[in-house]
Amino acid sequence: MQTIGTEANIQAGARQAQTKQTGRAGMRRGAAGGVLALGLAGVLAGCTGQTATQPVATSGKPDSIYQASGNEPSWNMTLAQNMLTLETPDGPRMAGTVLHAHADGRTRTYETKDVQVEITAKACSDSMSGQTYAETVRIVTQGRTLNGCGGGPLAPTSLNGTRWVVTALDGHRLADGNKAPSDTNRTTDEPGLNASASDMPPTLDINDSGKVSGSDGCNRYVGGMEFGKNGRVKTAPQGGLSTMMACPGQRDALAHQFFTLTRAVTHWRTDGAALVLETDDKKTVQLRQVF
């Protein structure tokens, strides 16, 4: 009986020892697994915290060109196909490949060897023209900082204090209305302006108080429209023609079409940076802003 008890005790002790070894092995495996998990977590955290080092496109189109500019001093920047160029009047043209590019919230950063550009999705007003653009641009190069605007132009929030030139009448585009701004497509309230110039498309000037004037493509006019809230337009008394010139056939036809359409306009809206005047039967006058 004593021998049997002793063997039983020995077997029980062996089982206890095996259980302890198994427990210790499990603890070692658990500890190793914890270290591995922490290591993987650290690697993943490191990956997610890294800044993208590959050039990023400014839009979904590989052939797109991003432009930005500023004043005092004046400068112009373009970004296309991962090449960044910067021009200033007091220095040579700088061009370089984008080496690093990343986004942080609303700001995109592009870096070449000598230039760093930050583009922030925040409206920006050009200090010379007053035009508002979609993005604010900051450039650091050669120890100085340049500030300006980039992206597409934004439509004005108010029509008061704006000037426009007609680009299309009832869907028919006017070649002269798409030329670069010049004295001849400013409104004809300007002293000394030659209203008979061959490249004078119709214009619309809305002053700070909402008074309307301009050129119909032949003669100057005052009044005729009042721009209201919620895109409404109503006919207003004509203030009188400032000039009474006779114009060649095509220019006279243009002036007549402009007058007929604007007298029938009932609504205004913006289409991007363009102003669209619309009649009840969906005929339109399209204009671009000039400064």
C-alpha positions in Angstrom: 0.0 0.0 0.0 2.8 2.4 0.8 4.4 1.6 -2.6 1.2 2.3 -4.4 0.8 5.6 -2.6 4.3 6.7 -3.4 3.9 5.9 -7.1 0.7 7.9 -7.1 2.4 10.8 -5.5 5.2 10.6 -8.0 2.7 10.6 -10.9 0.8 13.6 -9.4 4.1 15.5 -9.0 5.0 14.8 -12.6 1.7 16.0 -13.8 2.0 19.2 -11.8 5.5 19.8 -13.2 4.3 19.3 -16.7 1.4 21.7 -16.1 3.9 24.3 -14.9 6.2 23.8 -17.9 3.2 24.1 -20.2 2.1 27.3 -18.4 5.6 28.8 -18.7 5.8 27.9 -22.4 2.4 29.5 -23.0 3.6 32.7 -21.1 6.7 32.8 -23.3 4.6 32.4 -26.5 2.2 35.0 -25.2 5.0 37.4 -24.5 6.6 36.8 -27.8 3.3 37.3 -29.6 2.8 40.6 -27.7 6.3 41.8 -28.7 5.5 40.8 -32.3 2.2 42.6 -32.2 3.8 45.7 -30.8 6.5 45.5 -33.5 3.9 45.3 -36.2 1.9 48.1 -34.7 5.0 50.2 -34.7 5.8 49.4 -38.3 2.2 50.2 -39.4 2.2 53.4 -37.4 5.5 54.4 -39.0 4.1 53.7 -42.5 1.0 55.7 -41.9 3.0 58.6 -40.4 5.3 58.8 -43.4 4.9 61.7 -45.9 4.4 60.8 -49.5 7.6 61.3 -51.5 6.2 60.7 -54.9 5.1 63.7 -57.0 1.3 64.2 -57.0 -0.7 65.6 -59.8 -2.6 68.8 -59.4 -5.7 67.4 -61.0 -6.9 64.1 -62.5 -5.6 65.1 -65.9 -1.9 64.3 -66.6 -1.6 67.2 -69.1 -3.1 69.8 -66.7 -1.3 73.0 -66.0 -1.7 74.7 -62.6 -1.0 78.5 -62.6 -0.5 80.9 -59.7 0.7 84.5 -59.5 1.3 87.4 -57.1 2.3 91.0 -56.8 4.8 93.1 -54.9 7.0 91.7 -56.3 5.2 90.2 -59.2 5.7 86.5 -59.9 4.2 83.7 -61.9 4.3 80.0 -61.2 3.3 77.0 -63.2 3.1 73.3 -62.2 2.7 70.7 -65.0 3.7 67.1 -65.4 5.7 67.3 -62.1 7.8 70.2 -63.4 7.6 73.5 -61.5 8.6 76.8 -63.0 8.8 80.2 -61.3 9.4 83.6 -63.0 10.1 86.9 -61.3 11.1 90.2 -62.9 14.2 90.5 -60.8 15.7 87.1 -61.3 16.2 84.3 -63.9 13.5 81.8 -64.7 13.7 78.8 -62.2 12.6 75.4 -63.3 12.9 72.1 -61.5 11.4 68.6 -61.0 9.1 68.1 -58.0 11.1 65.9 -55.7 8.6 65.7 -52.8 4.9 66.3 -52.7 2.3 65.7 -49.9 -1.0 66.9 -48.6 -1.7 68.0 -45.1 -5.4 68.8 -44.5 -6.3 71.5 -47.0 -2.7 72.3 -48.0 -0.7 70.6 -50.7 3.1 71.1 -50.7 5.4 70.7 -53.6 9.2 70.9 -53.3 12.0 71.2 -55.8 15.7 71.6 -55.1 15.3 75.4 -54.7 11.6 76.1 -54.3 8.8 75.1 -51.9 5.2 75.8 -52.8 2.3 75.6 -50.4 -1.2 75.6 -52.0 -4.1 76.0 -49.6 -7.8 75.6 -50.5 -8.7 79.0 -49.3 -10.2 81.9 -51.4 -7.6 84.5 -52.3 -8.1 88.0 -53.8 -5.6 89.3 -56.2 -4.2 92.6 -54.8 -4.0 94.3 -58.2 -7.1 93.2 -60.1 -9.4 92.3 -57.2 -10.3 89.0 -58.8 -11.0 86.2 -56.3 -9.3 82.8 -56.9 -10.0 79.4 -55.4 -6.6 78.9 -53.6 -4.0 80.8 -51.6 -0.4 80.2 -52.7 2.8 80.7 -50.6 6.3 80.2 -52.2 9.6 80.1 -50.3 12.7 80.4 -52.4 16.2 81.9 -52.0 15.5 83.1 -48.5 12.3 85.0 -49.3 8.6 84.4 -49.3 6.2 85.2 -52.2 2.4 85.3 -51.6 -0.4 85.1 -54.2 -3.3 83.3 -55.7 -3.9 80.2 -57.8 -6.5 77.9 -59.1 -9.6 78.9 -61.0 -11.3 82.3 -60.7 -14.4 82.4 -58.5 -17.6 84.2 -59.5 -18.2 87.4 -57.6 -20.6 87.3 -54.6 -22.0 90.7 -55.6 -22.4 92.3 -59.0 -22.0 95.9 -57.7 -18.6 97.4 -58.6 -17.9 94.9 -61.4 -17.2 95.3 -65.2 -18.1 92.8 -67.9 -17.6 92.3 -71.6 -19.9 90.2 -73.7 -18.5 86.9 -75.0 -21.7 85.4 -76.5 -25.2 86.6 -77.6 -27.9 83.9 -77.7 -25.2 81.2 -77.9 -23.2 82.9 -80.7 -19.7 83.6 -79.5 -18.1 86.9 -80.2 -14.4 86.6 -81.2 -13.7 90.2 -80.0 -15.1 89.3 -76.6 -12.5 86.7 -76.0 -9.4 88.9 -76.6 -7.1 89.8 -73.8 -8.4 92.8 -71.8 -7.5 96.2 -73.3 -8.8 99.8 -73.2 -11.3 99.0 -75.9 -13.2 96.4 -73.9 -13.6 98.6 -70.8 -16.9 100.3 -70.4 -17.3 103.4 -72.5 -17.9 105.6 -69.4 -14.1 106.0 -69.5 -13.0 109.4 -70.8 -11.3 109.5 -74.2 -12.4 106.0 -75.1 -12.9 105.4 -78.8 -16.3 103.8 -78.9 -16.0 103.3 -82.7 -13.0 100.9 -82.3 -13.4 97.8 -84.5 -12.8 95.5 -81.6 -15.5 96.8 -79.3 -17.9 94.1 -78.1 -20.8 95.2 -75.9 -19.9 95.9 -72.3 -21.7 96.1 -69.0 -20.5 98.3 -66.1 -22.3 98.0 -62.7 -21.0 100.7 -60.3 -20.8 100.5 -56.5 -24.4 101.7 -56.2 -25.8 99.3 -58.8 -26.0 101.8 -61.6 -25.7 100.2 -65.1 -23.9 101.7 -68.1 -21.6 100.5 -70.9 -21.5 100.1 -74.7 -23.9 98.3 -76.9 -21.1 97.7 -79.4 -21.8 101.0 -81.2 -23.0 103.6 -78.8 -22.9 104.2 -75.0 -25.9 103.6 -72.8 -26.9 104.3 -69.3 -29.6 102.3 -67.4 -32.0 99.8 -68.9 -31.5 97.1 -66.2 -31.7 96.7 -62.4 -30.0 93.7 -60.8 -31.9 92.4 -57.8 -31.5 89.6 -55.2 -31.9 85.9 -55.9 -30.8 86.3 -59.5 -33.6 88.6 -60.5 -33.3 91.3 -63.2 -36.0 93.9 -64.1 -36.2 96.5 -66.8 -35.3 100.0 -65.7 -35.7 103.4 -67.5 -33.1 104.0 -70.1 -30.9 106.9 -68.9 -30.2 108.0 -72.5 -27.5 107.3 -75.0 -24.2 109.1 -74.4 -23.4 108.9 -78.1 -25.5 108.7 -81.3 -23.1 107.4 -83.8 -24.0 105.6 -87.0 -22.2 102.2 -87.2 -21.5 99.8 -90.1 -24.0 97.1 -90.9 -22.6 94.3 -88.8 -21.9 96.5 -85.8 -25.3 98.0 -86.0 -26.9 94.5 -86.0 -24.7 93.5 -83.0 -25.9 96.6 -81.1 -29.5 95.9 -82.0 -29.3 92.2 -80.8 -27.6 93.2 -77.5 -30.3 95.9 -76.9 -33.1 93.5 -77.7 -31.8 90.7 -75.4 -30.9 92.9 -72.5 -34.3 94.5 -72.5 -35.9 91.0 -72.2 -33.5 89.7 -69.5 -35.3 88.5 -66.3 -32.6 86.5 -64.5 -28.9 86.5 -63.9 -26.6 83.7 -62.7 -23.0 82.8 -62.7 -21.4 79.9 -64.5 -18.0 79.5 -63.0 -16.4 82.9 -63.4 -18.8 84.0 -66.2 -22.0 86.1 -65.8 -25.1 84.8 -67.7 -28.1 87.0 -68.3 -31.2 85.0 -69.2 -34.6 85.8 -70.7 -37.8 83.9 -69.9 -37.5 82.0 -73.2 -33.9 80.9 -72.3 -32.0 83.2 -74.5 -28.8 84.3 -73.0 -26.1 87.0 -72.9 -22.8 85.6 -71.6 -20.1 87.9 -70.2 -16.6 87.7 -68.7 -15.3 90.0 -66.1 -12.7 92.6 -67.0 -10.6 95.0 -64.8 
